[in-house]
Amino acid sequence: MPSIRELVAAISQRDGVEATIVLGRDGLVIDSVAPATMDAERLAAHIPSILTGGDDLGASAERGPLQVAVIEHQGGICVVCALSPEAVLLVVARADAHIASLLYELRRNREQMAALV
């Protein structure tokens, strides 16, 4: 079974991915690969409020807790994936990145990734 570091490295090597961060639901970084121009800890600190809002929306819509959120910005895409009740994956990608295959892999392998954390 691969390690969490190997998982982060593998996702980071995908075309268009600029940063990959595994963090706790408290916003603290567990592991990351990010360029020096991106502050992984600052990025991770924003994720708890996204999870809370997503979970609240899911509860109101009777859809359950947030599993994956794709947030498109003018300069790129952020994917937030709840791996487990304790761990979250954040992927920051360029605007031209093709994330369909990434989303498919996250959905297909979420349980295996969660087992690593």
KOLVOSE-571121 format. One record per residue (C-alpha): residue in three letters; y, z, x. Coordinates in steps of 0.001 Angstrom, whole numbers, plus 500000, padded with zeros to 6 digits. Example, Ala and Ser with C-alpha at 12.3 -4.5 7.8 and 13.67 -1.06 7.14 Angstrom:
BEGIN
ALA495500507800512300SER498940507140513670
END
This chain:
BEGIN
MET500000500000500000PRO503436499102501427SER506051501768502107ILE509392502107500364ARG511055500776503534GLU508859497655503399LEU509722497158499728VAL513450497394500444ALA513106495000503383ALA511116492471501342ILE513649492400498506SER516505492157501002GLN514995489001502480ARG515143487125499165ASP517621484259499089GLY521001485419497847VAL520323489166498105GLU523042490971500020ALA521972494608499600THR518974496537498341ILE519234500249497639VAL516651502702496330LEU518294505843495053GLY517627508925493003ARG519019509223489500ASP521550511622490998GLY523079508729492947LEU521813509765496378VAL520402507007498588ILE516695507193499433ASP516593503978501477SER518773500905501801VAL519434497644503544ALA523080496624503310PRO525596494895505551ALA528181497031507330THR530808495744504906MET529051497457501973ASP528921501219501626ALA525450501883500185GLU526291505476499323ARG529428504459497453LEU527513501794495524ALA524739504246494663ALA527232506825493403HIS528162504499490498ILE524601504078489219PRO524107507379487327SER526882506534484863ILE525402503061484297LEU522004504631483601THR523501507172481209GLY525417504490479310GLY522375502222479179ASP520116505014477989ASP522653506008475309LEU522946502404474122GLY519149502094474006ALA518878505289471991SER521537504142469518ALA519851500755469149GLU516428502405468937ARG515237500493472019GLY514461503370474360PRO515721504091477862LEU517251501488480150GLN514752499616482292VAL516768496763483822ALA520458495927483662VAL521959492730485044ILE525675493065485611GLU527510489876486455HIS530819490149488275GLN533198487416489368GLY531886487629492930GLY528201488296492342ILE525452490059490480CYS524151493627490471VAL520674494398489143VAL519859497992488271CYS516159498716487730ALA514878502127486659LEU511651502484488624SER510704505949487412PRO512330509043485890GLU513447509925489434ALA514146506618491213VAL516285503533490703LEU516556500205492501LEU519930498495492953VAL520044494893494152VAL523387493282494975ALA523279489486495079ARG525659486595495613ALA527034484770492579ASP524940481698493423ALA521683483648493739HIS518827482647491457ILE517755485999490100ALA515219484848487496SER512317485186489930LEU513621488571491097LEU513759489825487511TYR510242488544486894GLU508932490322490004LEU510689493552489072ARG509180493493485603ARG505720492613486876ASN505667495122489755ARG507770498030488454GLU504812500437488277GLN503647499613491801MET507191500037493129ALA507568503338491311ALA504388504608492972LEU506070504156496366VAL508951506478495575
END
